[in-house]
Amino acid sequence: MTPDDSIAGWLVRLQDGDGEAAHVLWDRYFARLVGLARAKLAGLPRRAADEEDVALSAFDSFCQRARRGEFPDARARDGLWRVLMTITARKAARLVRDQRRLKRGGGNVGGESVFEPAGEGIGGVAGPDLPPEVEAELAEGVVRLLDALGDDELRRIARWKMDGDSNADIGHKLGCAPATVERRRALIRRIWASAEADA
């Protein structure tokens, strides 16, 4: 079997809804997508999103569209890479365009450092207390999202991320690489997006 045949086989399995196929293709192409997105976002402040977010979004879009049979020409390795590259480049261009819009500060938005004179960055700026009913609603929403994961490890990762832990911190706690944590976070996002669509 040639490499192109194996790509074609994984794509067929992906179109049939095989989750393992998505993981295999993710492992094979994600780092390259991140590198491409990083190059396309060069010079853009990473406030709302970064190159990993662009690559995740591009790969997720590809998987959804592939399941609908939109990429019959992507059966060979080069064809698949061209499709992934095009989707990633377009998403990066949209992010650059959106971040440079005037309503977002025209690319001149200050980060947390603008709050440094107040003492502790943005953490030192007081915010209003939420009404109890809003806090209860938020807590219920978090419980619903965690329940939707259906897996204790994914729940732990989500909680740690909500607490502000980095992928490296979580990887250390789980005894795995940060890239593995990121893949599991992508799975969490897909599960939550699906749960939100079903709601």
C-alpha distance (Angstrom), angle and dihedral (degrees) to the residues before:
residue distance angle dihedral
M1 . . .
T2 3.81 . .
P3 3.82 122.0 .
D4 3.81 88.7 -107.5
D5 3.81 89.9 54.4
S6 3.80 91.0 52.6
I7 3.84 91.0 49.8
A8 3.80 89.4 49.3
G9 3.81 89.8 50.0
W10 3.80 93.0 51.2
L11 3.81 90.6 47.1
V12 3.81 91.2 52.3
R13 3.80 89.2 50.1
L14 3.82 90.8 47.6
Q15 3.81 90.5 51.9
D16 3.80 87.7 52.0
G17 3.82 89.6 56.3
D18 3.82 97.6 -102.5
G19 3.82 107.7 160.8
E20 3.81 92.3 -162.1
A21 3.81 89.5 61.3
A22 3.80 90.0 56.1
H23 3.83 90.0 51.1
V24 3.80 92.8 49.4
L25 3.79 92.8 49.2
W26 3.82 89.7 43.9
D27 3.80 91.4 54.2
R28 3.79 91.3 47.2
Y29 3.81 99.4 47.2
F30 3.80 111.5 18.7
A31 3.82 97.9 88.7
R32 3.81 90.3 49.9
L33 3.81 90.8 49.6
V34 3.81 90.6 51.2
G35 3.83 90.0 50.9
L36 3.80 91.4 49.9
A37 3.81 92.3 47.5
R38 3.82 90.7 47.7
A39 3.81 90.1 54.9
K40 3.81 92.1 47.8
L41 3.83 92.1 48.7
A42 3.81 95.2 47.4
G43 3.79 110.2 145.9
L44 3.81 95.0 11.6
P45 3.82 114.5 121.3
R46 3.81 110.4 -116.0
R47 3.79 98.8 -129.3
A48 3.80 109.4 126.0
A49 3.80 97.8 15.0
D50 3.78 141.5 0.1
E51 3.79 138.1 -159.0
E52 3.81 93.0 -77.8
D53 3.80 90.9 53.8
V54 3.81 90.1 51.1
A55 3.81 91.8 48.4
L56 3.82 91.8 47.1
S57 3.78 91.8 49.6
A58 3.81 92.1 46.8
F59 3.81 93.3 49.2
D60 3.80 92.0 46.3
S61 3.83 90.8 50.2
F62 3.78 90.0 48.5
C63 3.82 92.4 51.4
Q64 3.79 93.3 48.3
R65 3.79 92.7 47.5
A66 3.81 93.0 43.5
R67 3.81 89.6 54.8
R68 3.79 87.0 56.3
G69 3.82 89.6 52.8
E70 3.81 95.8 -113.6
F71 3.82 96.3 139.9
P72 3.80 110.3 56.4
D73 3.84 90.3 148.8
A74 3.81 93.8 56.2
R75 3.81 94.7 79.3
A76 3.81 94.8 108.0
R77 3.78 124.4 66.2
D78 3.83 93.4 -111.8
G79 3.79 91.7 46.4
L80 3.79 92.0 51.3
W81 3.80 93.2 47.7
R82 3.83 90.8 49.7
V83 3.82 90.5 52.4
L84 3.83 93.2 47.0
M85 3.80 91.2 44.9
T86 3.81 92.4 50.9
I87 3.81 93.9 48.6
T88 3.82 91.9 47.0
A89 3.81 93.9 47.0
R90 3.80 91.4 50.0
K91 3.80 93.1 48.6
A92 3.81 90.6 48.7
A93 3.81 90.9 49.2
R94 3.82 90.2 50.6
L95 3.79 90.9 50.3
V96 3.82 91.5 49.9
R97 3.82 90.4 48.1
D98 3.80 92.7 47.5
Q99 3.81 94.3 46.7
R100 3.80 91.3 51.4
R101 3.79 95.7 51.5
L102 3.78 114.8 118.3
K103 3.80 93.5 -121.0
R104 3.81 87.0 61.3
G105 3.81 92.5 50.1
G106 3.79 97.7 -87.1
G107 3.80 90.8 -91.4
N108 3.82 92.6 -52.1
V109 3.79 101.0 103.0
G110 3.79 116.1 139.7
G111 3.78 120.1 -133.4
E112 3.76 130.4 -139.0
S113 3.79 89.8 -64.1
V114 3.82 90.2 78.8
F115 3.81 86.8 71.2
E116 3.81 94.7 52.6
P117 3.80 94.7 101.3
A118 3.82 86.9 61.7
G119 3.79 88.5 63.8
E120 3.79 114.2 -109.4
G121 3.77 106.6 34.8
I122 3.77 116.9 -109.2
G123 3.81 90.2 -25.9
G124 3.79 88.1 68.4
V125 3.79 94.0 57.8
A126 3.79 112.4 94.4
G127 3.78 118.5 -130.2
P128 3.79 131.0 -164.3
D129 3.79 119.1 -87.1
L130 3.78 112.9 -111.9
P131 3.78 120.0 -120.1
P132 3.84 111.5 -101.8
E133 3.82 93.1 -112.7
V134 3.81 91.1 55.2
E135 3.81 91.4 48.2
A136 3.83 89.5 50.3
E137 3.81 91.6 49.4
L138 3.80 91.4 49.7
A139 3.81 91.4 48.3
E140 3.82 90.7 50.6
G141 3.80 89.8 50.0
V142 3.80 91.5 52.5
V143 3.81 91.4 49.2
R144 3.82 90.3 50.3
L145 3.80 91.7 50.2
L146 3.80 92.8 47.9
D147 3.81 91.3 47.9
A148 3.82 90.0 51.7
L149 3.82 89.8 62.0
G150 3.81 93.0 68.2
D151 3.81 92.3 -162.5
D152 3.81 127.9 90.4
E153 3.81 94.7 -144.9
L154 3.81 92.2 51.9
R155 3.82 89.0 48.2
R156 3.81 90.9 52.3
I157 3.81 91.3 49.3
A158 3.81 91.1 49.4
R159 3.82 92.3 48.7
W160 3.80 92.9 47.7
K161 3.80 90.5 48.7
M162 3.82 90.0 50.1
D163 3.80 87.2 52.4
G164 3.81 89.1 55.8
D165 3.81 100.4 -104.2
S166 3.80 115.9 155.3
N167 3.80 123.0 -126.1
A168 3.81 88.1 -105.9
D169 3.84 91.4 53.5
I170 3.80 91.6 48.6
G171 3.80 91.7 45.5
H172 3.80 89.2 53.3
K173 3.81 91.2 51.3
L174 3.82 91.9 48.7
G175 3.80 96.4 38.2
C176 3.81 94.5 -119.7
A177 3.80 139.7 107.4
P178 3.82 122.1 -83.2
A179 3.82 88.1 -117.5
T180 3.81 89.1 60.3
V181 3.80 89.5 51.1
E182 3.81 89.7 51.0
R183 3.81 91.3 51.5
R184 3.80 89.9 51.6
R185 3.81 90.4 47.5
A186 3.81 88.7 53.1
L187 3.80 88.4 52.4
I188 3.82 89.4 50.1
R189 3.80 90.3 52.0
R190 3.82 91.4 49.6
I191 3.82 91.7 49.3
W192 3.80 91.5 48.5
A193 3.81 92.7 46.6
S194 3.78 89.5 50.9
A195 3.82 91.8 47.5
E196 3.81 89.9 49.0
A197 3.82 91.3 50.3
D198 3.82 90.6 50.1
A199 3.82 92.9 48.8
